[in-house]
Amino acid sequence: MSQPLKVLVTGANGFVGSALCSLLVQRGYAVRRCTRRTSESSAAPQAATTVSVGEVGPKTDWTTAVEGIDVVVHLAARVHVLTDTATDALAEYRRVNVEGTRSLAAASLRGGVKRMVFLSSAKVHGERSVRPFSERDAPHPEDAYAVSKLEAEEGLKATLAQGQTRWAILRPPLVYGPEVRANFLRLLRTVARGVPLPLTRIDNRRSLVYIGNLVDAIEASIQREAADGNTWLVSDGEDLSTPELVRRLARALNKPTRLASVPVRLLRFAGMLSGRSAAVDRLVDSLQVDSTAIRLGLRWTPPYTVDQGLLETARWFRAARV
């Protein structure tokens, strides 16, 4: 009987990391969770082990973490926030996302890791699209987070270029599902309270990816050699307008849909006056990705539809009362 594949997951306590560790344990992998502190190991699946490495950056010692590991899935990152209080945001993003990734790639190479899967972001293509982005489109990052993610991709590939450790990169758009936080959770709360939203006139399309679909795609990248040396955009495959997303969320929550009709130009003007132009842009603009390549290249099909993903998210929201 063959030994299970040994997988290290960094950022194991995060939104994606927790879901991925649970999935991999269920599917028979030997999972090693990587966290910043030992105290963060309480949520670990019983079949997983945990290693702590401290803060992620250029000086992180990954030696123990990667020892005996077959595949590294690198999720740990300084995540995107709309309001960043750091004096030099780009430097902070680079320290964690770029240099931390480089140091992990170098340690994986030294440790004989067979494959490294890196979670990047669709934001490396830009903040808005006139047609769905594909992997052939030149990157155009517009903020410090996206710049750091693109530089991390490049650093990973450069570090592993001359060695035996293979790599795969996934670029997801907005990820949602149980345990979601930030803007999606705020939208859930707003829809659940029945607050009228002035979104009826918005005619855009946004790509999303349900957490169950994303971790399934990561597992496919762990398992299949066709992933090696490829960068993939990954999504649910059904893009929604902002008002349609609200309608489907309301349906999943068993709440009435309350949408008001306000001209888009007034929404943008209100965003400018309130200093929330970036937030309004995300509601109004389109950002679509084409996930055809990963579907064909890895013979991967998302196991959940958008409606199934929203329903599971709504069930969690009602039970958790967050």
C-alpha positions as CSV (number, residue, x, y, z in Angstrom):
1,M,0.0,0.0,0.0
2,S,1.5,3.4,-1.0
3,Q,2.2,6.0,1.6
4,P,0.0,9.1,1.6
5,L,1.3,12.3,0.1
6,K,2.8,14.5,2.7
7,V,1.5,18.1,2.3
8,L,2.6,21.3,4.2
9,V,0.0,24.0,4.2
10,T,1.2,27.5,5.3
11,G,-1.4,29.9,6.5
12,A,-3.3,26.9,7.9
13,N,-5.4,28.9,10.3
14,G,-6.7,31.2,7.6
15,F,-10.0,31.2,5.7
16,V,-8.6,29.1,2.8
17,G,-6.0,27.2,4.9
18,S,-8.6,25.8,7.4
19,A,-10.8,24.6,4.6
20,L,-7.9,23.1,2.6
21,C,-6.5,21.2,5.6
22,S,-10.0,19.7,6.4
23,L,-10.4,18.6,2.7
24,L,-6.9,17.1,2.5
25,V,-7.3,15.1,5.7
26,Q,-10.7,13.8,4.5
27,R,-9.1,12.7,1.2
28,G,-6.3,10.8,2.9
29,Y,-3.3,13.1,2.7
30,A,-0.7,13.4,5.5
31,V,-1.2,17.1,6.4
32,R,1.3,19.3,8.3
33,R,-0.2,22.6,9.2
34,C,2.1,25.6,9.3
35,T,1.2,28.5,11.6
36,R,2.9,31.5,13.1
37,R,2.5,30.5,16.7
38,T,1.9,27.3,18.6
39,S,-1.3,28.8,20.2
40,E,-2.9,28.9,16.7
41,S,-3.1,25.1,16.5
42,S,-6.3,24.6,18.4
43,A,-8.5,24.4,15.2
44,A,-6.4,21.6,13.6
45,P,-8.1,18.5,12.3
46,Q,-7.1,15.6,14.6
47,A,-5.3,13.8,11.8
48,A,-3.1,16.8,11.0
49,T,0.2,17.8,12.7
50,T,1.3,21.4,13.3
51,V,4.6,23.3,13.1
52,S,5.1,26.9,14.0
53,V,7.6,29.2,12.2
54,G,7.0,32.6,13.7
55,E,6.6,35.7,11.4
56,V,6.8,35.1,7.7
57,G,9.5,37.0,5.9
58,P,13.0,36.8,4.5
59,K,14.5,35.4,7.7
60,T,11.8,32.7,8.4
61,D,13.4,29.3,9.1
62,W,11.3,26.8,7.2
63,T,13.7,23.9,7.6
64,T,11.7,21.9,10.1
65,A,8.4,22.8,8.3
66,V,9.5,21.3,5.0
67,E,11.4,18.3,6.3
68,G,10.0,15.1,4.7
69,I,7.3,17.0,2.8
70,D,6.3,16.1,-0.7
71,V,4.2,19.2,-1.6
72,V,4.1,22.7,-0.1
73,V,0.9,24.7,-0.5
74,H,1.8,28.3,0.3
75,L,-1.2,30.3,1.5
76,A,0.3,32.5,4.2
77,A,0.3,36.1,3.2
78,R,-0.2,39.7,4.2
79,V,-3.8,40.0,2.9
80,H,-5.4,42.9,1.0
81,V,-7.2,45.5,3.1
82,L,-9.0,48.6,1.8
83,T,-7.5,50.9,4.4
84,D,-3.9,50.2,5.1
85,T,-2.3,52.0,8.0
86,A,1.3,50.9,7.4
87,T,3.7,53.8,6.7
88,D,5.1,51.9,3.7
89,A,2.4,49.4,2.7
90,L,4.3,48.1,-0.3
91,A,7.4,47.4,1.8
92,E,5.3,45.4,4.3
93,Y,3.6,43.4,1.5
94,R,6.9,42.7,0.0
95,R,8.5,41.6,3.2
96,V,5.8,38.9,3.8
97,N,4.5,38.1,0.4
98,V,7.6,38.3,-1.7
99,E,10.5,37.6,0.5
100,G,8.6,35.1,2.6
101,T,7.7,33.2,-0.6
102,R,11.3,33.3,-1.8
103,S,12.6,32.0,1.4
104,L,10.1,29.2,1.5
105,A,10.8,28.3,-2.1
106,A,14.5,28.1,-1.3
107,A,13.9,25.9,1.7
108,S,11.6,23.6,-0.4
109,L,14.3,23.3,-2.9
110,R,17.0,22.4,-0.3
111,G,14.5,20.0,1.4
112,G,13.7,18.0,-1.7
113,V,10.1,19.1,-1.9
114,K,8.6,17.7,-5.2
115,R,6.0,20.5,-5.9
116,M,5.0,23.9,-4.6
117,V,1.5,25.3,-5.1
118,F,1.2,29.1,-4.6
119,L,-2.0,31.0,-4.1
120,S,-1.8,34.3,-5.8
121,S,-4.7,36.6,-6.8
122,A,-6.7,37.6,-9.9
123,K,-5.9,41.1,-8.8
124,V,-2.5,40.9,-10.5
125,H,-4.5,41.4,-13.8
126,G,-6.0,44.7,-12.5
127,E,-9.1,46.0,-10.7
128,R,-11.5,46.0,-13.6
129,S,-12.0,44.2,-16.9
130,V,-13.8,44.9,-20.2
131,R,-13.7,41.2,-21.0
132,P,-12.7,38.2,-18.9
133,F,-9.0,38.1,-18.1
134,S,-7.1,35.0,-19.2
135,E,-3.7,33.7,-18.4
136,R,-2.4,35.2,-21.7
137,D,-3.2,38.7,-20.6
138,A,-0.3,40.8,-19.3
139,P,-0.5,41.5,-15.6
140,H,-1.4,45.0,-14.5
141,P,-1.5,45.2,-10.7
142,E,-2.9,48.5,-9.4
143,D,-2.2,48.3,-5.6
144,A,0.5,47.3,-3.2
145,Y,-1.1,43.9,-2.5
146,A,-1.4,43.0,-6.1
147,V,2.1,44.2,-6.9
148,S,3.5,42.0,-4.1
149,K,1.5,38.9,-5.3
150,L,2.9,39.3,-8.8
151,E,6.4,39.8,-7.5
152,A,6.0,36.7,-5.3
153,E,5.0,34.7,-8.4
154,E,8.1,35.9,-10.2
155,G,10.3,35.3,-7.2
156,L,9.0,31.7,-6.7
157,K,9.6,30.8,-10.4
158,A,13.1,32.3,-10.3
159,T,14.1,30.5,-7.1
160,L,12.9,27.2,-8.4
161,A,14.1,27.6,-12.0
162,Q,17.2,25.5,-11.8
163,G,16.0,22.9,-9.3
164,Q,13.9,19.8,-9.1
165,T,11.0,21.3,-7.2
166,R,8.1,22.0,-9.6
167,W,5.5,24.8,-9.1
168,A,1.9,25.7,-9.9
169,I,0.2,29.1,-9.3
170,L,-3.5,29.7,-8.8
171,R,-5.1,33.2,-9.2
172,P,-8.6,33.3,-7.6
173,P,-10.9,36.3,-7.6
174,L,-13.1,37.0,-4.6
175,V,-13.4,33.9,-2.4
176,Y,-16.6,33.3,-0.4
177,G,-18.0,30.6,1.8
178,P,-18.4,29.6,5.5
179,E,-16.1,31.6,7.8
180,V,-15.8,34.4,5.2
181,R,-14.8,37.8,6.5
182,A,-14.3,41.4,5.3
183,N,-16.5,42.9,2.6
184,F,-18.5,39.7,1.8
185,L,-19.5,39.3,5.5
186,R,-20.5,42.9,5.6
187,L,-22.7,42.3,2.5
188,L,-24.3,39.2,4.2
189,R,-25.1,41.3,7.3
190,T,-26.6,44.1,5.2
191,V,-28.8,41.7,3.2
192,A,-29.9,39.8,6.3
193,R,-31.0,43.0,8.0
194,G,-33.1,44.0,5.0
195,V,-31.3,47.2,4.4
196,P,-32.2,48.7,1.0
197,L,-29.2,48.8,-1.3
198,P,-29.0,51.4,-4.2
199,L,-27.6,48.9,-6.7
200,T,-30.4,48.2,-9.2
201,R,-28.9,50.2,-12.1
202,I,-25.4,48.5,-11.9
203,D,-24.8,46.4,-15.0
204,N,-21.5,44.7,-14.3
205,R,-20.1,41.2,-14.0
206,R,-17.9,39.9,-11.2
207,S,-16.2,36.5,-11.0
208,L,-16.3,34.7,-7.7
209,V,-15.0,31.4,-6.4
210,Y,-16.6,29.4,-3.6
211,I,-14.2,28.1,-1.0
212,G,-15.1,24.5,-1.7
213,N,-14.3,25.0,-5.4
214,L,-11.0,26.7,-4.6
215,V,-9.7,24.0,-2.3
216,D,-10.8,21.3,-4.7
217,A,-8.7,23.1,-7.4
218,I,-5.8,23.3,-5.1
219,E,-6.0,19.6,-4.4
220,A,-6.1,19.0,-8.2
221,S,-2.9,21.1,-8.5
222,I,-1.3,19.0,-5.7
223,Q,-2.1,15.7,-7.4
224,R,-1.8,16.2,-11.1
225,E,1.5,16.6,-13.0
226,A,-0.3,18.7,-15.7
227,A,-0.3,21.6,-13.1
228,D,3.5,21.8,-13.2
229,G,4.9,25.1,-14.5
230,N,1.4,26.6,-15.1
231,T,-0.4,29.6,-13.8
232,W,-4.2,29.2,-13.6
233,L,-7.2,31.5,-13.1
234,V,-9.9,29.7,-11.1
235,S,-13.5,30.7,-10.6
236,D,-17.0,29.2,-10.2
237,G,-17.6,29.7,-13.9
238,E,-20.8,31.8,-13.5
239,D,-20.3,35.5,-13.2
240,L,-22.9,37.7,-11.4
241,S,-23.8,41.4,-11.5
242,T,-23.7,43.1,-8.1
243,P,-27.6,43.3,-7.9
244,E,-27.9,39.6,-9.0
245,L,-25.5,38.6,-6.2
246,V,-27.7,40.5,-3.7
247,R,-30.8,38.8,-5.1
248,R,-29.2,35.3,-4.7
249,L,-27.9,36.1,-1.3
250,A,-31.3,37.2,-0.2
251,R,-32.8,34.0,-1.5
252,A,-30.2,31.9,0.2
253,L,-31.0,33.7,3.5
254,N,-34.7,33.5,3.0
255,K,-34.9,37.3,3.1
256,P,-36.7,39.7,0.7
257,T,-34.6,41.5,-1.9
258,R,-34.5,45.2,-1.2
259,L,-32.8,47.1,-4.0
260,A,-33.2,50.8,-4.8
261,S,-32.6,52.6,-8.1
262,V,-29.8,55.1,-8.0
263,P,-27.7,56.3,-11.0
264,V,-24.3,54.8,-11.0
265,R,-22.7,58.2,-11.5
266,L,-24.2,59.3,-8.1
267,L,-22.9,56.2,-6.4
268,R,-19.4,57.1,-7.7
269,F,-19.8,60.7,-6.6
270,A,-20.9,59.6,-3.1
271,G,-17.9,57.3,-3.0
272,M,-15.6,60.2,-3.9
273,L,-17.1,62.5,-1.2
274,S,-16.9,59.8,1.5
275,G,-13.4,58.6,0.6
276,R,-14.7,55.2,-0.4
277,S,-14.2,55.3,-4.1
278,A,-12.3,52.0,-4.1
279,A,-15.2,50.3,-2.3
280,V,-17.8,51.8,-4.8
281,D,-15.6,50.7,-7.7
282,R,-15.7,47.1,-6.5
283,L,-19.5,47.3,-6.5
284,V,-19.9,49.0,-9.8
285,D,-17.0,47.8,-12.1
286,S,-16.7,44.4,-13.8
287,L,-13.9,42.0,-12.9
288,Q,-14.1,38.7,-14.7
289,V,-11.7,35.9,-15.2
290,D,-11.8,33.0,-17.7
291,S,-11.2,29.7,-15.9
292,T,-11.2,27.6,-19.1
293,A,-7.5,26.8,-18.9
294,I,-7.6,25.1,-15.6
295,R,-10.8,23.2,-16.5
296,L,-9.1,21.8,-19.7
297,G,-5.6,21.5,-18.4
298,L,-6.4,19.7,-15.2
299,R,-9.7,18.2,-16.3
300,W,-11.2,20.0,-13.4
301,T,-14.8,20.9,-12.9
302,P,-16.0,23.0,-9.9
303,P,-17.9,20.6,-7.6
304,Y,-20.3,23.4,-6.4
305,T,-22.5,25.8,-8.3
306,V,-22.7,29.4,-7.3
307,D,-26.2,28.9,-5.7
308,Q,-24.9,25.9,-3.7
309,G,-21.9,27.9,-2.5
310,L,-24.2,30.8,-1.5
311,L,-26.6,28.5,0.3
312,E,-23.8,26.9,2.3
313,T,-22.5,30.4,3.2
314,A,-25.9,31.5,4.3
315,R,-26.4,28.4,6.5
316,W,-23.1,29.1,8.2
317,F,-24.0,32.8,8.6
318,R,-27.3,32.0,10.3
319,A,-25.8,29.4,12.6
320,A,-22.7,31.4,13.5
321,R,-24.6,34.7,14.1
322,V,-21.5,36.7,13.2
